[in-house]
Amino acid sequence: MSKSLSSITLDSFDLAILNILQRDNSTPQRMIGEAVNLSAPAVQRRIRRMEEAGVIQANVAVVDPAQVGQSITIFVEVEVISETAELIDAAKREFASISEVQQCYYVTGEADFVLVVVVPTMNAYEALTRRLFFGNNNVKRFRTFVTMDRVKVGLAVPLPG
């Protein structure tokens, strides 16, 4: 996560740098500089400033789940019984702590949470549901949507420029 979460203003250079980094964050700073008409040290300073401000939250490798034996992606809608702040916060902490949960969203509408889960087998998913949902007194119901194909997957944020 971010270090300081201070607010900064992003200019066209910052946005251009972010567009490049979102496509390939291993792009050398010299090449980024050439693409955006800045020196490599200027690019480095801007990247560091955006990391410190929390604009850039992480530098990670994107792994194909199927290549590492996690071939089933499942979307799960979770509805809770009580929506007190303490119980919602407890659910957020629990869902965030589970390695199989790739993403967790607290949402409006009929469901309270939407989870993106990756597992190697349906047996593994069943075991996860027993631990995460059936073992939780605040889970009213959950609905499972098993993906048939990963058509588009990404976390790139659309940026101007």
C-alpha positions in Angstrom: 0.0 0.0 0.0 1.0 3.6 -0.1 3.2 5.3 2.4 1.8 8.8 3.0 -1.4 9.1 0.9 -0.7 12.8 0.5 -2.6 14.5 -2.3 -0.5 15.6 -5.3 -1.4 17.2 -8.6 -0.5 15.2 -11.6 0.6 17.0 -14.7 0.7 15.7 -18.3 4.3 14.3 -17.8 3.1 12.3 -14.7 0.1 10.9 -16.7 2.3 10.0 -19.6 4.7 8.2 -17.2 1.8 6.4 -15.6 0.5 5.2 -18.9 3.8 3.7 -19.8 4.3 2.1 -16.3 0.8 0.6 -16.5 1.7 -1.2 -19.7 5.1 -2.4 -18.5 6.5 -1.2 -15.2 9.9 -2.6 -16.1 10.4 0.0 -18.8 13.8 1.6 -18.2 13.6 5.2 -16.9 15.8 6.3 -19.8 13.2 5.0 -22.3 10.4 6.6 -20.4 12.3 9.8 -20.4 12.7 9.6 -24.2 9.0 8.9 -24.7 7.9 11.8 -22.6 10.7 14.3 -23.2 12.2 14.3 -19.7 15.6 13.2 -18.4 15.9 9.8 -16.7 16.6 11.6 -13.3 13.5 13.7 -13.7 11.4 10.5 -14.5 12.9 8.9 -11.4 12.0 11.9 -9.2 8.4 11.9 -10.5 8.0 8.1 -10.0 9.3 8.4 -6.4 7.0 11.3 -5.7 4.0 9.3 -7.0 5.0 6.3 -5.0 5.3 8.4 -1.8 1.9 10.0 -2.4 0.3 6.6 -3.0 -0.6 7.2 -6.7 1.6 4.2 -7.5 0.6 1.6 -4.9 2.8 -1.3 -5.8 5.2 -2.7 -8.3 4.2 -6.3 -8.9 4.4 -9.2 -11.4 1.1 -10.2 -13.0 0.9 -14.0 -12.8 -1.4 -16.1 -15.0 -3.3 -18.2 -12.4 -3.7 -21.2 -14.8 0.1 -21.4 -15.2 0.5 -21.8 -11.4 -2.3 -24.3 -10.9 -5.0 -21.8 -9.9 -7.2 -22.3 -13.0 -10.6 -21.5 -11.6 -11.7 -17.9 -11.1 -15.0 -17.4 -9.2 -17.0 -14.3 -8.5 -18.9 -14.4 -5.2 -21.7 -12.1 -4.0 -21.9 -12.1 -0.2 -24.9 -10.8 1.7 -24.4 -10.3 5.5 -27.1 -10.3 8.2 -26.0 -7.3 10.2 -24.5 -4.2 8.7 -23.1 -2.6 11.8 -19.8 -0.9 11.3 -18.0 -3.3 13.5 -19.3 -6.4 11.6 -18.7 -4.9 8.2 -15.1 -4.0 9.2 -14.6 -7.5 10.6 -15.8 -9.0 7.2 -13.5 -6.7 5.3 -10.5 -7.8 7.4 -11.4 -11.5 7.1 -11.9 -11.3 3.3 -8.7 -9.3 2.9 -6.7 -11.9 4.9 -7.6 -14.9 2.7 -5.0 -15.6 0.0 -7.6 -17.1 -2.4 -9.5 -13.8 -2.4 -7.8 -11.7 -5.1 -10.1 -8.8 -4.9 -12.8 -7.7 -2.4 -15.3 -4.9 -2.9 -17.8 -3.5 -0.4 -20.8 -2.7 -2.7 -24.3 -1.2 -2.8 -27.3 -3.2 -3.9 -28.6 -6.6 -2.9 -25.1 -8.0 -2.0 -22.8 -6.4 0.5 -19.6 -7.7 -0.9 -18.3 -9.0 -4.2 -15.2 -11.2 -4.1 -12.9 -12.4 -6.9 -11.5 -15.8 -5.9 -9.0 -18.1 -7.5 -8.7 -21.7 -6.6 -7.1 -24.9 -8.2 -10.3 -27.0 -7.9 -13.9 -26.9 -7.0 -13.1 -29.0 -4.0 -10.8 -26.3 -2.8 -13.5 -23.7 -3.4 -16.0 -25.9 -1.4 -13.4 -26.0 1.5 -13.0 -22.2 1.3 -16.8 -21.7 1.4 -17.0 -23.8 4.5 -14.3 -21.8 6.2 -15.3 -18.3 5.0 -19.1 -18.4 4.7 -20.6 -21.4 6.5 -18.3 -20.7 9.5 -19.3 -17.1 9.7 -22.5 -16.3 11.7 -22.9 -12.9 9.9 -23.1 -14.4 6.4 -26.7 -14.6 5.3 -26.1 -16.0 1.9 -23.6 -16.1 -0.9 -23.9 -16.6 -4.7 -21.2 -18.1 -6.8 -20.4 -17.3 -10.5 -17.8 -19.6 -11.9 -16.0 -18.1 -14.9 -15.8 -20.0 -18.2 -13.2 -17.7 -19.8 -11.0 -14.8 -18.7 -11.8 -12.5 -21.6 -10.2 -9.4 -20.1 -8.3 -9.0 -16.9 -6.5 -6.0 -15.8 -6.1 -3.2 -13.2 -4.9 -0.4 -15.6 -6.7 2.8 -14.8 -7.8 4.8 -17.9 -5.8 8.1 -18.0 -6.1 11.1 -20.2 -3.4 11.6 -22.8 
